Amino acid sequence: MIGLDSITETGSGEAASVLWTGRSGRRYLMEREREAGVAMAPSRLYALENNGVIGWAGTAEDLIGDHRAREKFRRLSAGGASMLSLVAPRDPLAVMTLVWDLEGSRRALGRAA
């Protein structure tokens, strides 16, 4: 279940940090990426957020190796989704767990942490 304070932004402009609560209730401090020209690093996990919902989460490797992830990423990007990122765990199982926790999580509007 998602916590009451799912998202809070700190900072300003493109360097804003975002505190997001996953489906498990665990919180993640994510960075809001620049809208244009993002170079995806292999050591980071990325998420696309649209209307307060994370619709895709994964790594650059996911986009290369998984055509479904790539299609979902392209669809959300074309729809104007915002990109967030955080340092990816080194363990592949931990990455999959983190993706599960973030995808589909919703922001609780009107709440601040």
Backbone hydrogen bonds in HBPLUS format (Angstrom, degrees):
<---DONOR---> <-ACCEPTOR-->    atom                        ^
c    i                          cat <-CA-CA->   ^        H-A-AA   ^      H-
h    n   atom  resd res      DA  || num        DHA   H-A  angle D-A-AA Bond
n    s   type  num  typ     dist DA aas  dist angle  dist       angle   num
A0021-THR N   A0006-SER O   2.85 MM  15  4.56 124.0  2.17 125.2 134.8     1
A0008-THR N   A0019-LEU O   3.14 MM  11  5.13 128.9  2.41 123.2 136.7     2
A0019-LEU N   A0008-THR O   2.86 MM  11  5.13 164.1  1.88 148.9 154.1     3
A0010-THR N   A0017-SER O   2.88 MM   7  5.24 159.2  1.92 149.5 155.1     4
A0017-SER N   A0010-THR O   2.93 MM   7  5.24 149.4  2.03 143.6 152.2     5
A0032-ARG N   A0016-ALA O   2.96 MM  16  5.66 171.7  1.96 175.7 173.0     6
A0018-VAL N   A0030-MET O   2.59 MM  12  4.99 165.7  1.61 154.0 157.8     7
A0030-MET N   A0018-VAL O   2.69 MM  12  4.99 176.6  1.69 156.2 155.2     8
A0020-TRP N   A0028-TYR O   2.88 MM   8  5.27 166.8  1.89 156.7 156.7     9
A0028-TYR N   A0020-TRP O   2.77 MM   8  5.27 154.9  1.84 154.2 163.0    10
A0022-GLY N   A0026-ARG O   2.80 MM   4  5.47 165.1  1.82 172.8 169.4    11
A0025-GLY N   A0022-GLY O   3.04 MM   3  5.31 155.3  2.10 108.6 116.4    12
A0023-ARG N   A0101-ASP O   2.86 MM  78  5.09 167.1  1.88 141.3 143.6    13
A0031-GLU N   A0085-SER O   2.77 MM  54  5.24 163.5  1.80 153.3 157.3    14
A0085-SER N   A0031-GLU O   2.85 MM  54  5.24 137.7  2.02 137.4 150.9    15
A0033-GLU N   A0083-MET O   2.82 MM  50  5.44 168.9  1.84 148.4 151.9    16
A0044-ARG N   A0041-ALA O   3.29 MM   3  5.68 163.8  2.32 118.6 118.8    17
A0088-ALA N   A0043-SER O   2.94 MM  45  5.59 168.5  1.96 130.4 133.1    18
A0045-LEU N   A0086-LEU O   2.77 MM  41  5.48 168.1  1.78 167.6 171.9    19
A0086-LEU N   A0045-LEU O   2.99 MM  41  5.48 147.4  2.10 151.5 161.0    20
A0046-TYR N   A0058-GLY O   2.76 MM  12  5.44 173.5  1.76 164.3 162.9    21
A0058-GLY N   A0046-TYR O   2.85 MM  12  5.44 155.2  1.91 153.5 160.1    22
A0047-ALA N   A0084-LEU O   2.85 MM  37  5.10 152.0  1.93 144.1 144.4    23
A0084-LEU N   A0047-ALA O   2.80 MM  37  5.10 163.4  1.83 155.3 160.4    24
A0048-LEU N   A0056-TRP O   2.84 MM   8  5.29 156.8  1.89 149.0 154.9    25
A0055-GLY N   A0048-LEU O   2.91 MM   7  5.90 145.7  2.03 163.3 174.2    26
A0049-GLU N   A0082-SER O   2.78 MM  33  5.16 164.7  1.81 154.5 158.2    27
A0082-SER N   A0049-GLU O   2.82 MM  33  5.16 156.7  1.88 158.6 151.7    28
A0050-ASN N   A0053-VAL O   2.93 MM   3  5.45 161.4  1.96 151.9 151.0    29
A0053-VAL N   A0050-ASN O   3.18 MM   3  5.45 153.3  2.25 108.5 116.3    30
A0107-ARG N   A0052-GLY O   2.62 MM  55  4.81 144.3  1.74 148.3 156.6    31
A0054-ILE N   A0105-SER O   3.14 MM  51  5.80 159.6  2.18 158.7 164.5    32
A0104-GLY N   A0054-ILE O   2.70 MM  50  5.30 173.1  1.71 158.1 159.1    33
A0062-ASP N   A0059-THR O   3.08 MM   3  5.15 125.3  2.39  95.7 109.3    34
A0063-LEU N   A0060-ALA O   3.13 MM   3  5.28 122.2  2.48  98.0 111.7    35
A0064-ILE N   A0060-ALA O   3.23 MM   4  6.60 141.8  2.39 142.9 153.3    36
A0064-ILE N   A0061-GLU O   3.17 MM   3  5.09 124.6  2.49  92.7 106.7    37
A0065-GLY N   A0061-GLU O   2.92 MM   4  6.09 167.0  1.93 157.5 160.4    38
A0066-ASP N   A0062-ASP O   2.93 MM   4  5.47 140.1  2.09 144.1 149.1    39
A0070-ARG N   A0066-ASP O   3.02 MM   4  6.28 159.6  2.06 153.7 160.1    40
A0071-GLU N   A0067-HIS O   2.98 MM   4  6.11 155.6  2.04 142.9 148.6    41
A0072-LYS N   A0068-ARG O   3.01 MM   4  6.19 162.7  2.04 148.9 153.4    42
A0073-PHE N   A0069-ALA O   2.89 MM   4  6.02 159.5  1.93 149.2 155.3    43
A0074-ARG N   A0070-ARG O   2.94 MM   4  6.13 163.4  1.97 148.9 153.1    44
A0075-ARG N   A0071-GLU O   2.97 MM   4  6.14 160.1  2.01 147.6 153.1    45
A0076-LEU N   A0072-LYS O   3.01 MM   4  6.19 165.9  2.03 151.6 154.9    46
A0077-SER N   A0073-PHE O   2.89 MM   4  6.00 159.9  1.93 151.2 157.6    47
A0078-ALA N   A0074-ARG O   2.94 MM   4  6.04 162.2  1.97 148.4 152.9    48
A0079-GLY N   A0075-ARG O   3.14 MM   4  6.30 132.8  2.38 133.8 146.1    49
A0079-GLY N   A0076-LEU O   3.10 MM   3  4.96 127.8  2.39  91.3 105.5    50
A0081-ALA N   A0076-LEU O   3.11 MM   5  5.56 163.3  2.14 150.5 149.2    51
A0080-GLY N   A0077-SER O   3.09 MM   3  5.35 163.2  2.12 110.9 114.0    52
A0094-ALA N   A0091-ASP O   3.03 MM   3  5.23 119.5  2.41 103.0 118.0    53
A0095-VAL N   A0091-ASP O   3.04 MM   4  6.42 148.0  2.14 151.2 161.1    54
A0096-MET N   A0092-PRO O   3.03 MM   4  6.34 161.5  2.07 147.8 151.8    55
A0097-THR N   A0093-LEU O   2.96 MM   4  6.18 155.2  2.03 145.8 152.8    56
A0098-LEU N   A0094-ALA O   2.94 MM   4  6.08 154.9  2.01 143.4 150.0    57
A0099-VAL N   A0095-VAL O   2.92 MM   4  6.19 159.1  1.97 154.0 159.5    58
A0100-TRP N   A0096-MET O   3.00 MM   4  6.25 161.4  2.04 146.6 151.4    59
A0101-ASP N   A0097-THR O   2.94 MM   4  6.17 156.2  2.00 145.7 152.5    60
A0102-LEU N   A0098-LEU O   2.99 MM   4  6.20 149.0  2.09 149.4 156.8    61
A0103-GLU N   A0099-VAL O   2.92 MM   4  5.95 174.8  1.92 161.2 163.0    62
A0105-SER N   A0102-LEU O   3.03 MM   3  5.51 164.1  2.06 133.2 135.5    63
